[in-house]
Amino acid sequence: HSFATLMNMNAARLGMTNTHYVDSTGLPKPGHYSTPHDIAKLTRAIINDFPQDYSWYKQKWISYNHIRQPNRNRLLWRDPSVDGLKTGHTQAAGYCLVASAKRDGTRLISVVMGTPTDSARATDSEDLLNWGFRFYKTYQLFTANTPLNSARIWLAKNKKTPLGLSHDLYVTIPQGAYSQLKANMTILPNIKAPITKGQQYGQIIITLNNKTIDTAPLVALANDPVGGVWSRFTDHIALFFTGDKA
């Protein structure tokens, strides 16, 4: 029970809002459920957060106690770009497969659940991945630690502090849709010193055809300490006339 509680805490942290764990086995039980979308979120976390362990998922053969068994992910033999990830089967869930492939610098994840056979889950996964690579394209929009905007900082040594992203920002969108992408930035009002590097002071919002597809925090790229007496005095006067008397 305690371990399942820990699993649910981590699921919530990953944004798996339609998942609830009852035990660690994954076997059917009342109240134990998930969705393909949530499993994709979990898969993304495994790939991004545990790269040192991810290579295990592409092993075609596994030996234990002098018994050699094949990996049940058939795509490892069919497609050299596939390098993971997990098969599963219960009578309630059917034959399931979480697969991932990387081609020309782009990685995609497919999640197939509820198929009637081992062969069907592999074929459906292969079709999904091929469809994704054919009709979608990944773009790097922004580079980490590069100034994208600046914020006016009150009571600070430096009046402006550069803002940017702590990680590179990529989007995967339908082919031909790049011209419909827009990036909007929002910055908190009346930011006061001291400023801590890495702390969030705004947000960048990526939209495609007016629909939000991604957001990322705008963080300070440098520290900005409290300014001298005269600098703080003039800022206090300016803040008074803006209605902020802090």
C-alpha positions as CSV (number, residue, x, y, z in Angstrom):
1,H,0.0,0.0,0.0
2,S,2.8,2.4,0.9
3,F,4.6,1.7,-2.4
4,A,1.4,2.3,-4.4
5,T,1.0,5.6,-2.5
6,L,4.5,6.6,-3.7
7,M,3.6,5.6,-7.2
8,N,0.5,7.8,-7.2
9,M,2.5,10.7,-5.9
10,N,4.9,10.4,-8.8
11,A,2.1,9.9,-11.2
12,A,0.6,13.2,-10.0
13,R,4.0,14.9,-10.4
14,L,4.2,13.8,-14.0
15,G,0.7,15.1,-14.8
16,M,-0.9,11.6,-15.1
17,T,-4.3,12.8,-14.1
18,N,-6.2,9.7,-15.3
19,T,-4.1,7.1,-13.5
20,H,-4.5,5.5,-10.1
21,Y,-2.3,2.7,-8.8
22,V,-3.5,0.1,-6.2
23,D,-0.4,-2.1,-6.3
24,S,2.9,-2.4,-8.0
25,T,2.2,-5.5,-10.1
26,G,-0.1,-3.9,-12.7
27,L,-2.6,-6.8,-12.5
28,P,-6.3,-5.9,-12.7
29,K,-7.9,-4.7,-9.5
30,P,-10.8,-2.4,-8.7
31,G,-9.5,1.2,-8.7
32,H,-6.4,0.4,-10.7
33,Y,-6.4,2.2,-14.0
34,S,-4.5,4.3,-16.5
35,T,-4.8,5.7,-20.1
36,P,-2.6,5.6,-23.2
37,H,-2.0,9.4,-22.8
38,D,-0.8,8.9,-19.2
39,I,1.4,6.0,-20.2
40,A,3.0,8.2,-22.8
41,K,3.7,10.8,-20.2
42,L,5.4,8.1,-18.0
43,T,7.4,6.8,-21.0
44,R,8.6,10.3,-21.8
45,A,9.8,10.7,-18.2
46,I,11.7,7.4,-18.3
47,I,13.4,8.4,-21.5
48,N,14.3,11.9,-20.4
49,D,15.1,11.3,-16.7
50,F,16.8,7.9,-16.8
51,P,18.9,7.9,-20.0
52,Q,21.5,5.7,-18.3
53,D,18.9,2.9,-17.9
54,Y,17.0,3.3,-21.2
55,S,19.4,1.2,-23.2
56,W,18.1,-1.9,-21.3
57,Y,14.8,-1.7,-23.2
58,K,16.4,-2.4,-26.6
59,Q,17.9,-5.7,-25.6
60,K,16.6,-8.4,-27.9
61,W,17.5,-11.3,-25.6
62,I,17.4,-11.6,-21.8
63,S,19.2,-14.3,-19.9
64,Y,18.4,-15.2,-16.4
65,N,19.2,-18.4,-14.4
66,H,20.7,-20.0,-17.5
67,I,17.4,-19.4,-19.4
68,R,17.6,-17.2,-22.6
69,Q,14.4,-15.5,-23.6
70,P,13.5,-13.0,-26.4
71,N,12.2,-9.6,-25.7
72,R,8.5,-9.7,-26.6
73,N,8.7,-6.4,-28.3
74,R,8.6,-7.6,-31.9
75,L,9.5,-4.2,-33.3
76,L,13.1,-4.5,-32.1
77,W,13.5,-7.1,-34.9
78,R,11.4,-5.3,-37.5
79,D,12.6,-1.7,-37.2
80,P,16.2,-0.6,-36.3
81,S,14.9,2.8,-35.2
82,V,12.9,1.2,-32.4
83,D,14.7,1.0,-29.1
84,G,12.0,0.3,-26.5
85,L,10.0,0.0,-24.5
86,K,7.4,-2.3,-22.8
87,T,5.0,-5.1,-23.6
88,G,2.1,-6.1,-21.4
89,H,-0.9,-8.4,-21.4
90,T,-3.9,-9.2,-19.1
91,Q,-7.3,-10.5,-20.1
92,A,-8.8,-7.1,-19.1
93,A,-6.3,-4.9,-20.9
94,G,-5.6,-7.1,-23.9
95,Y,-2.2,-7.1,-25.6
96,C,-0.4,-3.8,-25.0
97,L,2.8,-2.2,-26.3
98,V,4.6,1.0,-25.5
99,A,7.1,1.6,-28.3
100,S,9.6,4.4,-29.0
101,A,11.7,5.1,-32.1
102,K,14.2,7.8,-33.1
103,R,14.7,8.8,-36.7
104,D,16.7,11.8,-38.0
105,G,16.9,13.3,-34.6
106,T,13.2,13.0,-33.8
107,R,11.9,10.6,-31.2
108,L,8.3,9.5,-31.1
109,I,6.3,7.4,-28.6
110,S,3.4,5.1,-29.4
111,V,1.0,3.5,-26.9
112,V,-1.3,0.7,-28.1
113,M,-3.7,-1.0,-25.7
114,G,-6.5,-3.6,-26.0
115,T,-5.4,-5.4,-29.1
116,P,-6.5,-9.1,-29.5
117,T,-3.1,-10.6,-30.3
118,D,0.6,-10.2,-29.8
119,S,1.0,-9.7,-33.6
120,A,-1.7,-7.0,-33.7
121,R,-0.1,-4.9,-31.0
122,A,3.2,-4.9,-32.9
123,T,1.5,-4.1,-36.3
124,D,-0.6,-1.3,-34.8
125,S,2.4,0.2,-33.0
126,E,4.5,0.1,-36.2
127,D,1.6,1.8,-38.2
128,L,1.3,4.5,-35.5
129,L,5.1,5.3,-35.5
130,N,5.3,5.3,-39.3
131,W,2.3,7.7,-39.5
132,G,3.8,10.0,-36.9
133,F,7.2,10.2,-38.7
134,R,5.6,10.8,-42.0
135,F,3.1,13.5,-41.1
136,Y,4.7,15.3,-38.2
137,K,7.9,17.2,-37.8
138,T,9.9,18.4,-34.8
139,Y,11.3,21.9,-34.5
140,Q,13.6,23.5,-31.9
141,L,12.1,26.9,-31.2
142,F,14.4,28.2,-28.5
143,T,17.8,27.4,-26.9
144,A,18.4,27.1,-23.2
145,N,20.1,29.9,-21.3
146,T,19.7,32.4,-24.2
147,P,18.1,35.8,-23.4
148,L,14.6,35.9,-24.9
149,N,13.3,39.0,-23.1
150,S,14.2,41.2,-20.1
151,A,12.3,42.3,-17.1
152,R,12.4,45.7,-15.3
153,I,13.6,45.0,-11.8
154,W,12.7,47.5,-9.1
155,L,15.1,48.3,-6.2
156,A,17.9,46.3,-8.0
157,K,21.5,47.0,-8.8
158,N,20.8,46.3,-12.4
159,K,17.5,47.8,-13.7
160,K,16.9,45.0,-16.2
161,T,17.5,41.2,-15.9
162,P,17.6,38.8,-18.9
163,L,15.0,36.1,-19.0
164,G,15.1,32.8,-20.9
165,L,14.5,29.1,-20.7
166,S,16.3,26.6,-18.5
167,H,15.9,23.8,-21.2
168,D,15.8,23.8,-25.0
169,L,12.2,24.0,-26.3
170,Y,11.0,21.7,-29.0
171,V,7.6,21.2,-30.5
172,T,6.3,18.4,-32.7
173,I,3.6,19.6,-35.1
174,P,1.9,18.5,-38.4
175,Q,3.9,18.9,-41.5
176,G,3.3,22.3,-43.1
177,A,2.0,23.9,-39.9
178,Y,5.1,25.8,-38.9
179,S,3.8,29.2,-40.2
180,Q,0.8,28.9,-37.9
181,L,3.1,28.7,-34.8
182,K,3.1,31.7,-32.4
183,A,5.1,32.4,-29.2
184,N,3.8,34.9,-26.6
185,M,5.6,35.9,-23.5
186,T,4.1,37.1,-20.2
187,I,6.2,38.7,-17.5
188,L,5.2,39.3,-13.9
189,P,4.5,43.0,-13.1
190,N,6.5,45.0,-10.5
191,I,9.3,42.5,-9.9
192,K,11.5,43.6,-7.0
193,A,15.1,42.7,-6.1
194,P,16.8,40.5,-5.1
195,I,16.5,38.3,-8.2
196,T,17.7,34.7,-8.1
197,K,19.1,33.0,-11.2
198,G,16.8,30.2,-12.3
199,Q,13.7,31.5,-10.6
200,Q,10.6,31.9,-12.7
201,Y,9.4,35.4,-13.5
202,G,7.2,34.8,-16.5
203,Q,6.0,32.3,-19.0
204,I,6.3,31.5,-22.7
205,I,3.2,30.2,-24.4
206,I,3.4,28.4,-27.8
207,T,0.1,28.3,-29.8
208,L,-0.8,26.6,-33.1
209,N,-3.9,27.9,-34.8
210,N,-4.7,29.8,-31.5
211,K,-4.6,26.6,-29.5
212,T,-2.0,26.3,-26.7
213,I,0.3,23.3,-27.4
214,D,3.1,24.0,-24.9
215,T,4.2,26.3,-22.1
216,A,7.6,26.9,-20.5
217,P,8.7,29.1,-17.5
218,L,10.8,32.2,-18.3
219,V,13.5,32.2,-15.7
220,A,16.1,34.7,-14.7
221,L,19.4,34.0,-16.4
222,A,21.5,36.0,-13.8
223,N,21.3,37.1,-10.2
224,D,20.4,40.7,-9.5
225,P,21.0,41.9,-6.0
226,V,19.4,44.8,-4.2
227,G,20.7,48.1,-5.4
228,G,22.4,51.0,-3.5
229,V,20.5,53.5,-1.4
230,W,20.1,56.1,-4.1
231,S,18.9,53.5,-6.7
232,R,16.4,52.2,-4.2
233,F,15.2,55.7,-3.3
234,T,14.5,56.7,-6.9
235,D,12.7,53.4,-7.5
236,H,10.6,53.9,-4.4
237,I,9.5,57.3,-5.8
238,A,8.7,55.8,-9.2
239,L,6.8,52.9,-7.6
240,F,4.8,55.5,-5.6
241,F,3.5,57.1,-8.8
242,T,2.6,53.7,-10.3
243,G,0.4,53.0,-7.3
244,D,2.8,50.3,-5.8
245,K,4.1,51.8,-2.6
246,A,6.1,48.7,-1.5
